[in-house]
Amino acid sequence: MDQQARQTDRREFIKYAGAATALSALAVPRVFASAGADHKLQIALVGCGGRGTGAVVDALTAASYPIKLVAMADVFQHKMDESVTALERQYQATPDLVHVPDEKKFIGFDAFKHAMDALQPGDIVILATPLAFRWVHFQYAIDRGLNVFMEKPLVADTPSANRMLDLAKKADAKNLKVAVGLMIRHCRARQELHKRISDGEIGDLIAMRAYRMHGPVGSCFSTSRPKDRDELLWQIERFHSFIWASGGLFNDFYVHQIDEVCWMKNAWPIKAQALGGRHFRGDNVDQNFDNYSVEYTFEDGSKFFFDGRTMIGTRNDMSSIVHGTKGSGIVSTSGHFPGNCRTFKTQNQDKESTVWRAKQPEANPYTMEWKDLLEAVTNDEPYNEVPRAIQACLVANMGRMAAHTGQEITFDDIQSCPHVMSPGVAEFTTGSPAPVLAGPDGKYPVPTPGVTVDREYGTA
Ligand SMILES: NC(=O)c1ccc[n+]([C@@H]2O[C@H](COP(=O)([O-])OP(=O)(O)OC[C@H]3O[C@@H](n4cnc5c(N)ncnc54)[C@H](O)[C@@H]3O)[C@@H](O)[C@H]2O)c1
């Protein structure tokens, strides 16, 4: 961009910012009005990976008044650098929106504190690290009086779920707004589908099914740790491989569809039984199964079947379907977005039996979830998605534990499961021991259904 274009863009930005200042003076969110009349809503990013960087873009896209990224935190310099480069490229025309000076870029396990300290009460922090750190970072955000956008999933174990629920109450007591990245809940097409189902368009839901089947993605497969890598940092980098860090691929990949189907049912399942195993794993040393098949049961006896497979050369499918006493519906056709939601008067789901089809193009739910959060901040409305998201995470954990132990797991079982998967997470520093260690063969403890049944994996 030449100098003149740069100046024009800057003038455009200032004009836009000025206009929006007038707007925000009218609609100044009470929660950050105390920070001063000229204070704009600021964002800090904790966890500068793919999703965190995407969430910054979503926030800036959704905002109707100027907000800007002012601080960033990560445990890896290269992740920070990649994120900065991507954001600067995307916002070449309005660099002020993402300009983070070097002294506001923090690296290390305590980086999150410094990034949040750069904000003022009422600003927003994005928490987009692997889930093991979620409650630690949420706790600090509440102490600092910050509104929060946190990525799903939230917890891999019940003690962390209980902490999150306690923290959610503290956030409410401080009138903070807290969003969780289960963005499907903010998809306008799914919202209309949910209303139609709740109004009885396809009768009572008696069977539900969801599939997430594709080849390996993210870090769900891992070969041995390079000897020169710090064990803890390597596990954090490959978080989909380790149940303590992510809930494994089960929670990280499947919680969206588990949540969307239960939403359509307006209920949470009371128990689960499941199958799963490791097939062609070669030299991989991670803790995941590569196929899962869960049967969830609701209180009314209806069933939700979830099939997950992470395997090369097999059929791909990423859809969620519901069957009612008077028809059926599609929640997701081939991914999270667009949903292409539909209802049908039969179970066949063909053109002839179509009752309703969501209008296309659909609004992007990743933008909508920010629009809804920012509206709650602006209008100072109660907003806390943590309790509902914790329920979804516990239901995911229930299915995962059923597969990993080979036992029927009730919701009461999962709610009382004492296994703390990442002890000492709040005190982690470089060089801290990792929560799981490899055995002499370099392999980490994998679930052994029918053998280890009171927890999901033993020690190496
Ligand atoms: N809602 C969605 O559709 C969606 C999509 C992708 C990912 N996610 C979620 O977002 C989260 C991040 O996933 P991702 O794909 O961006 O992974 P990623 O590895 O690209 O990013 C995670 C970042 O967090 C950093 N990090 C790890 N521990 C940290 C700590 N203690 N302090 C500071 N930084 C730390 C890592 O270095 C990395 O840069 C996960 O919980 C994932 O499930 C959600």
The ligand as an SDF file (V2000), in Angstrom:
LIG
                    3D

 44 48  0  0  0  0  0  0  0  0999 V2000
  -15.6110  -23.1980   18.0040 N   0  0  0  0  0  0  0  0  0  0  0  0
  -14.9370  -23.8430   17.0680 C   0  0  0  0  0  0  0  0  0  0  0  0
  -15.4770  -24.2300   16.0300 O   0  0  0  0  0  0  0  0  0  0  0  0
  -13.4800  -24.1360   17.2880 C   0  0  0  0  0  0  0  0  0  0  0  0
  -12.6730  -24.4110   16.1820 C   0  0  0  0  0  0  0  0  0  0  0  0
  -11.3080  -24.6620   16.4130 C   0  0  0  0  0  0  0  0  0  0  0  0
  -10.8120  -24.6790   17.6880 C   0  0  0  0  0  0  0  0  0  0  0  0
  -11.6530  -24.4190   18.7450 N   0  0  0  0  0  0  0  0  0  0  0  0
  -11.1320  -24.4530   20.1250 C   0  0  0  0  0  0  0  0  0  0  0  0
  -10.1990  -23.4030   20.3140 O   0  0  0  0  0  0  0  0  0  0  0  0
   -9.1650  -23.8330   21.2010 C   0  0  0  0  0  0  0  0  0  0  0  0
   -7.8150  -23.6410   20.5010 C   0  0  0  0  0  0  0  0  0  0  0  0
   -7.7840  -24.4240   19.3330 O   0  0  0  0  0  0  0  0  0  0  0  0
   -6.8620  -24.0320   18.0870 P   0  0  0  0  0  0  0  0  0  0  0  0
   -7.3150  -24.8820   16.9760 O   0  0  0  0  0  0  0  0  0  0  0  0
   -6.8020  -22.5800   17.9190 O   0  0  0  0  0  0  0  0  0  0  0  0
   -5.4550  -24.5910   18.5850 O   0  0  0  0  0  0  0  0  0  0  0  0
   -4.0050  -23.9170   18.3580 P   0  0  0  0  0  0  0  0  0  0  0  0
   -2.9910  -24.9000   18.8310 O   0  0  0  0  0  0  0  0  0  0  0  0
   -3.9230  -23.4060   16.9640 O   0  0  0  0  0  0  0  0  0  0  0  0
   -4.0600  -22.6680   19.3420 O   0  0  0  0  0  0  0  0  0  0  0  0
   -3.9590  -22.7650   20.7240 C   0  0  0  0  0  0  0  0  0  0  0  0
   -2.9600  -21.7080   21.1650 C   0  0  0  0  0  0  0  0  0  0  0  0
   -2.9380  -21.6140   22.5830 O   0  0  0  0  0  0  0  0  0  0  0  0
   -1.5810  -21.4860   22.9760 C   0  0  0  0  0  0  0  0  0  0  0  0
   -1.4620  -21.8860   24.3720 N   0  0  0  0  0  0  0  0  0  0  0  0
   -1.5100  -23.1400   24.9030 C   0  0  0  0  0  0  0  0  0  0  0  0
   -1.4290  -23.0970   26.2380 N   0  0  0  0  0  0  0  0  0  0  0  0
   -1.3290  -21.7980   26.5770 C   0  0  0  0  0  0  0  0  0  0  0  0
   -1.2250  -21.1100   27.8180 C   0  0  0  0  0  0  0  0  0  0  0  0
   -1.2040  -21.7700   28.9860 N   0  0  0  0  0  0  0  0  0  0  0  0
   -1.1440  -19.7680   27.7970 N   0  0  0  0  0  0  0  0  0  0  0  0
   -1.1480  -19.0850   26.6370 C   0  0  0  0  0  0  0  0  0  0  0  0
   -1.2580  -19.6920   25.4240 N   0  0  0  0  0  0  0  0  0  0  0  0
   -1.3460  -21.0160   25.3960 C   0  0  0  0  0  0  0  0  0  0  0  0
   -0.8290  -22.3710   22.0150 C   0  0  0  0  0  0  0  0  0  0  0  0
    0.5390  -22.1130   21.9630 O   0  0  0  0  0  0  0  0  0  0  0  0
   -1.5400  -22.0440   20.7050 C   0  0  0  0  0  0  0  0  0  0  0  0
   -0.9840  -20.9360   20.0570 O   0  0  0  0  0  0  0  0  0  0  0  0
   -9.4790  -25.2930   21.5550 C   0  0  0  0  0  0  0  0  0  0  0  0
  -10.1690  -25.3530   22.7610 O   0  0  0  0  0  0  0  0  0  0  0  0
  -10.3830  -25.7330   20.4060 C   0  0  0  0  0  0  0  0  0  0  0  0
  -11.2850  -26.7550   20.7620 O   0  0  0  0  0  0  0  0  0  0  0  0
  -12.9510  -24.1240   18.5580 C   0  0  0  0  0  0  0  0  0  0  0  0
  1  2  1  0
  2  3  2  0
  2  4  1  0
  4  5  1  0
  4 44  2  0
  5  6  2  0
  6  7  1  0
  7  8  2  0
  8  9  1  0
  8 44  1  0
  9 10  1  0
  9 42  1  0
 10 11  1  0
 11 12  1  0
 11 40  1  0
 12 13  1  0
 13 14  1  0
 14 15  2  0
 14 16  1  0
 14 17  1  0
 17 18  1  0
 18 19  2  0
 18 20  1  0
 18 21  1  0
 21 22  1  0
 22 23  1  0
 23 24  1  0
 23 38  1  0
 24 25  1  0
 25 26  1  0
 25 36  1  0
 26 27  1  0
 26 35  1  0
 27 28  2  0
 28 29  1  0
 29 30  1  0
 29 35  2  0
 30 31  1  0
 30 32  2  0
 32 33  1  0
 33 34  2  0
 34 35  1  0
 36 37  1  0
 36 38  1  0
 38 39  1  0
 40 41  1  0
 40 42  1  0
 42 43  1  0
M  CHG  2   8   1  16  -1
M  END
$$$$
